[in-house]
Amino acid sequence: MDLPPFARRSTREWQAADAAHFLHPFTDHQALATKGVRVITHGDGVYVWDSDGRRIFDAMSGLWCVNVGYGQGALIEAAAQQMRTLPYYNAFFQTTTPPATALAERLAAVTPAQFRHVFFSSSGSEANDTVIRLVRRYWDLMGQPERKVIVSRLNAYHGSTMAAASLGGMAAMHTQGGLPIPGIAHIDQPHFWAHRHGAAKGLSREEFGVVAARWLEEKIAEIGPDKVAAFIGEPVQGAGGVVVPPSTYWPEIQRICDRHGILLVSDEVVCGFGRTGRWWGCETFGTRPDLMTFAKGVTSGYVPLGGVMVGERVARVLIERGGEFEHGYTYSGHPVACAVALANLDVIEQQQLVQRVREDTGPYLAQQLANLLDHPMVGEVQSCGLMAAIQLCRDIPLRESFAPEIAIGMACRGHCFDNGLVMRAVGDRMIVAPPLIMTRAQVDEMCGLIRQALDRTYAQARTAGWVAQAAG
Ligand SMILES: *Cc1c(COP(=O)(O)O)cnc(C)c1O
């Protein structure tokens, strides 16, 4: 492979330079410097390679984004061609570029009927920041400026800027930097396993779904219905642990939002573009959001792009009564990013990826993962399209959680890495979100690697005495 001059270094040299200069996101820098960073050098399809030449199955699609896999020629060509033609021009001051307007039109065509307009950003965080401004602007224009509070959920992930991290419900993020900002409230998540000894005790998943949705109604009553502007949620919570809600949850949330006139915002940054087996998570779960944020899968991560789909309810008010909307980014509608997104949509459509996930690979993955339920350390598996969670627990039939200080998820993740698989740990929940181009054979390969990692983790747990010793 032809590497540019800067890339010709040994792993050790990379690790030294990295520890000296690169502050990584969501990373304990001291711990990483001691351990040494892993250097990923190239990718193809569902695989990436590290600087020692080892092939790794990327079951996380990078960070939930490389949906069409690595090395898609159409995206690469689209970027190169657009860079030659016009690498940048802005969308401020009454101008546009062909890729930006063409993508806006295309997004309107692939989203539910209420969406005809888009506001572009370069990331999911910026898209969710934009949501806060849009929602509050909408209620100002509607003559209800006291409607400011946005309700979100614990363990939600909506990004990492001040506003997006506030919308999110990650406790660890809130402990740093004085978050959340005012005007954000949180309710608990519809997490059947986590609530199995509490709110979900004795209930079916469906019964629990209604109970969890009613937490929104209780929160609205507490805040005052005339002060609540919007509810935001990921159809399936991604970074929170691939929490697939009971089928009853979202319809009940929709009913509550309708009843109180509250805007519904669907954060589709992970679920959008086919991940759940429909174009949008809201279609899988049966809601009609007023606003919808996207990023990640829109370009399959090849270049940064995000945005907000603005439904007609909000768009009409903003356009007809709003005057100038005092908000925007230098890279809103970046022509290279939009050209790549258009090529990405072509690949999704030509390869019928959404349909494949819904009818073929999604159900097949669910079936293969269900085989893991015989493993002594697997408490539940949950999947939706091509995103899945494997809940670790102490031996079946105990099904008790491990003590947090054991960090069993991190132990399992270590065994994955050592065995050529990227799987993420969220507490004791192992999660995957593989590229949507994956084949059945690759589902088998991934599930085989997962089982090996579970076996190795179990062996380690037995040796360490974290689980019951075998009875002879
Ligand atoms: C990743 C993510 C974001 C933030 O996107 P960035 O591009 O990292 O800013 C927002 N919402 C969800 C659901 C995400 O998974």
Ligand as a Chemical Component Dictionary entry (heavy atoms), coordinates in Angstrom:
data_LIG
# 
_chem_comp.id                   LIG 
_chem_comp.type                 NON-POLYMER 
_chem_comp.pdbx_formal_charge   0 
_chem_comp.three_letter_code    LIG 
# 
loop_
_chem_comp_atom.comp_id 
_chem_comp_atom.atom_id 
_chem_comp_atom.alt_atom_id 
_chem_comp_atom.type_symbol 
_chem_comp_atom.charge 
_chem_comp_atom.model_Cartn_x 
_chem_comp_atom.model_Cartn_y 
_chem_comp_atom.model_Cartn_z 
_chem_comp_atom.pdbx_ordinal 
LIG C1 C1 C 0 -23.007 10.476 18.129 1  
LIG C2 C2 C 0 -24.335 10.999 18.523 2  
LIG C3 C3 C 0 -24.589 12.374 18.591 3  
LIG C4 C4 C 0 -23.500 13.397 18.437 4  
LIG O1 O1 O 0 -22.975 13.425 17.162 5  
LIG P1 P1 P 0 -21.521 14.083 16.917 6  
LIG O2 O2 O 0 -21.391 14.055 15.434 7  
LIG O3 O3 O 0 -20.519 13.234 17.650 8  
LIG O4 O4 O 0 -21.563 15.454 17.459 9  
LIG C5 C5 C 0 -25.871 12.785 18.836 10 
LIG N1 N1 N 0 -26.860 11.904 19.032 11 
LIG C6 C6 C 0 -26.657 10.576 18.999 12 
LIG C7 C7 C 0 -27.808 9.654  19.192 13 
LIG C8 C8 C 0 -25.380 10.077 18.764 14 
LIG O5 O5 O 0 -25.162 8.760  18.771 15 
# 
loop_
_chem_comp_bond.comp_id 
_chem_comp_bond.atom_id_1 
_chem_comp_bond.atom_id_2 
_chem_comp_bond.value_order 
_chem_comp_bond.pdbx_ordinal 
LIG C1 C2 SING 1  
LIG C2 C3 SING 2  
LIG C2 C8 DOUB 3  
LIG C3 C4 SING 4  
LIG C3 C5 DOUB 5  
LIG C4 O1 SING 6  
LIG O1 P1 SING 7  
LIG P1 O2 DOUB 8  
LIG P1 O3 SING 9  
LIG P1 O4 SING 10 
LIG C5 N1 SING 11 
LIG N1 C6 DOUB 12 
LIG C6 C7 SING 13 
LIG C6 C8 SING 14 
LIG C8 O5 SING 15 
# 
